[in-house]
Amino acid sequence: MCGKLFVMSTSPPASLRERKKQRTRQALIDTALAKFTEQGFDGTTLDELCEAVEVSKTTFFRYFGGKEDVALAPVEDMWTAFVADLGAREPGSRSLIEVLQESLLSALSGMPGEDWAQRLLLSRRIAAGMPSIDAHGKHFCERTTNEAVDVLRARFGLSDEVDLRARLAMDLVIAAFHRALELWLQRADSHTREELADCVREVFAAVPGVLEVSVDSA
């Protein structure tokens, strides 16, 4: 999530130039995921990836910071949409966790259908056991938390006293999504976007009872 996010209430139709950029970015993601799956993450060079999509390295770096970035693009796109949705929400009488959950489910529903779900599935399988991707993901989560808290402070007027609780709430949301993702990946049959949303709801439904769990002494 590099750079600032600009949230608009309405979006004009994308220009021809913008649509071309979107197609190039998507081609890089799809080609990268396919090659990482077939040849391994370390076995695929950036030169090879750029050659397959017929773009220069300069063009690649306009869209991504490196191979780790493109490998995690499906989930990073969702979290980018989450922060944008959060910035467009109106203050109300809901709890912070409820607002964050609503934005997460909204961002998830806005991902492009089953194509996105399959890209996410490939991405998670590629990332398994790859320290460099794991490190990149942790850094991205930290940036996402910082941006989300900044948006909450600006949009909902949170005071400095609430800042710690807002960060803890974001940590909880990210942890809940990771657990939902694990449940989704463990499914033996299909892996759809709607099924992932169901896993997210299941995990969030368990959140209120977390602080009530007691551990009896032996």
C-alpha positions in Angstrom: 0.0 0.0 0.0 2.5 2.5 -1.1 1.5 6.1 -1.4 -1.8 7.8 -0.4 -5.3 6.6 -1.0 -7.8 9.1 -2.5 -11.4 8.2 -1.7 -14.1 9.6 -4.1 -17.8 9.2 -3.7 -18.2 8.5 -7.4 -15.7 7.2 -9.9 -15.8 8.4 -13.6 -15.4 5.7 -16.3 -11.8 4.7 -16.7 -10.0 6.3 -19.6 -8.5 4.1 -22.4 -5.0 4.8 -20.9 -6.2 3.7 -17.4 -7.8 0.6 -18.8 -4.6 -0.3 -20.6 -2.6 0.2 -17.3 -5.1 -2.0 -15.5 -4.8 -4.8 -18.1 -1.0 -4.6 -17.9 -1.0 -4.9 -14.1 -3.4 -7.8 -14.3 -1.3 -9.5 -16.9 1.7 -9.2 -14.6 -0.2 -10.7 -11.7 -1.6 -13.6 -13.7 1.7 -14.4 -15.4 3.6 -14.2 -12.1 1.2 -16.5 -10.3 1.3 -19.0 -13.1 5.1 -19.0 -13.3 5.6 -19.1 -9.6 3.2 -22.1 -9.4 5.0 -23.9 -12.3 8.6 -23.0 -11.6 8.7 -21.9 -8.0 9.0 -18.4 -6.6 12.9 -18.5 -6.5 13.0 -20.3 -9.8 11.3 -17.5 -11.7 13.4 -14.4 -12.5 12.1 -10.9 -12.9 13.6 -10.8 -16.4 11.7 -13.9 -17.3 8.4 -12.5 -16.0 8.8 -9.2 -17.8 9.7 -11.0 -21.0 6.6 -13.1 -20.8 4.4 -10.1 -20.5 6.5 -8.0 -23.0 7.1 -5.2 -20.6 10.4 -3.6 -19.3 11.6 -3.8 -15.7 10.9 -0.1 -15.5 7.2 -0.8 -16.4 7.1 -3.6 -13.8 8.4 -1.3 -11.0 5.6 1.2 -11.8 3.2 -1.4 -10.5 5.1 -3.5 -8.0 8.0 -3.2 -5.7 9.3 -6.6 -6.4 8.4 -10.3 -6.9 7.0 -10.5 -3.3 4.7 -7.6 -4.1 3.2 -9.2 -7.2 2.9 -12.6 -5.5 0.7 -11.0 -2.7 -1.2 -8.7 -5.1 -4.6 -10.4 -4.6 -4.7 -10.0 -0.8 -3.0 -6.6 -1.0 -5.6 -5.4 -3.4 -8.4 -6.4 -0.9 -6.7 -4.5 2.0 -6.2 -1.5 -0.2 -10.0 -1.6 -1.0 -10.6 -2.0 2.7 -8.9 1.2 3.6 -10.6 3.1 0.8 -14.0 1.8 2.0 -13.2 2.7 5.6 -12.5 6.3 4.4 -15.9 6.5 2.8 -18.0 5.3 5.8 -20.2 7.7 7.7 -19.9 7.9 11.5 -22.7 6.0 13.3 -23.7 4.3 16.5 -21.7 1.1 15.8 -18.7 -0.2 17.6 -15.3 0.2 16.0 -15.0 -3.6 15.4 -18.4 -3.6 13.6 -17.3 -0.7 11.3 -14.0 -2.5 10.5 -15.8 -5.8 9.8 -18.3 -4.1 7.5 -15.4 -2.5 5.5 -13.6 -5.8 5.3 -16.7 -7.6 4.0 -17.4 -4.8 1.6 -13.9 -4.9 0.2 -14.1 -8.6 -0.1 -17.4 -8.4 -2.0 -15.8 -5.9 -4.3 -13.1 -8.2 -5.5 -13.7 -9.5 -9.1 -15.5 -12.7 -8.4 -14.0 -16.2 -8.7 -11.1 -15.0 -10.8 -9.9 -13.2 -7.8 -10.6 -16.1 -5.5 -8.5 -18.4 -7.6 -5.7 -15.8 -7.7 -5.8 -15.6 -3.9 -5.7 -19.4 -3.7 -2.6 -19.6 -5.9 -1.0 -16.7 -4.0 -1.4 -18.3 -0.6 0.0 -21.6 -1.9 3.0 -19.8 -3.4 3.6 -17.9 -0.2 3.6 -21.0 2.0 7.1 -21.6 3.4 8.7 -18.6 1.7 10.4 -16.4 4.3 10.8 -13.4 1.9 7.1 -13.4 1.1 6.2 -13.8 4.8 8.4 -10.8 5.7 6.9 -8.7 3.0 3.4 -9.6 4.2 4.1 -8.6 7.7 5.5 -5.3 6.6 2.4 -4.8 4.5 0.1 -5.5 7.4 1.9 -2.9 9.5 1.5 -0.3 6.7 -2.2 -1.2 6.4 -2.7 -0.8 10.1 -1.0 2.6 10.1 -3.1 3.8 7.1 -6.3 2.5 8.6 -5.7 4.2 11.9 -4.9 7.4 10.1 -8.2 7.1 8.2 -10.1 6.4 11.4 -8.6 9.4 13.1 -9.5 11.7 10.2 -12.9 10.2 9.4 -14.3 9.6 12.8 -12.3 12.1 14.9 -10.7 9.6 17.2 -8.7 11.1 20.0 -5.2 10.2 20.9 -6.5 8.3 23.9 -8.5 6.0 21.5 -5.5 5.5 19.2 -4.1 2.5 21.1 -7.5 0.8 21.1 -7.9 1.5 17.3 -4.6 -0.1 16.6 -5.5 -3.1 18.8 -8.8 -3.3 16.9 -7.0 -3.4 13.5 -4.6 -6.1 14.9 -7.6 -8.1 15.8 -9.2 -7.6 12.4 -6.1 -8.7 10.6 -5.7 -11.7 12.8 -9.4 -12.6 12.3 -9.0 -12.4 8.6 -5.9 -14.6 8.7 -7.8 -17.2 10.7 -10.7 -17.0 8.2 -8.2 -17.5 5.4 -6.8 -20.6 7.0 -10.3 -22.0 7.4 -11.0 -21.2 3.7 -7.8 -22.9 2.6 -8.6 -26.0 4.6 -11.7 -26.6 2.6 -11.6 -29.8 0.6 -13.9 -28.8 -2.2 -14.4 -25.3 -3.5 -12.8 -22.0 -2.7 -15.1 -19.1 -3.6 -15.2 -15.5 -2.6 -18.5 -16.0 -0.9 -17.2 -19.0 1.1 -14.3 -16.8 2.3 -16.8 -14.2 3.3 -18.7 -16.8 5.3 -15.4 -17.8 7.0 -14.8 -14.2 7.9 -18.3 -13.9 9.5 -17.8 -17.1 11.4 -14.5 -15.9 12.9 -15.9 -12.4 13.7 -18.9 -14.1 15.4 -16.4 -15.7 17.8 -14.6 -12.4 18.7 -17.0 -11.2 21.5 -16.5 -14.4 23.5 -12.7 -14.2 23.4 -12.4 -12.1 26.5 -14.8 -14.3 28.3 -12.8 -17.5 28.0 -11.3 -18.5 31.3 -8.6 -21.0 32.0 -9.2 -23.1 35.1 -6.2 -23.7 37.3 -5.1 -27.4 37.5 
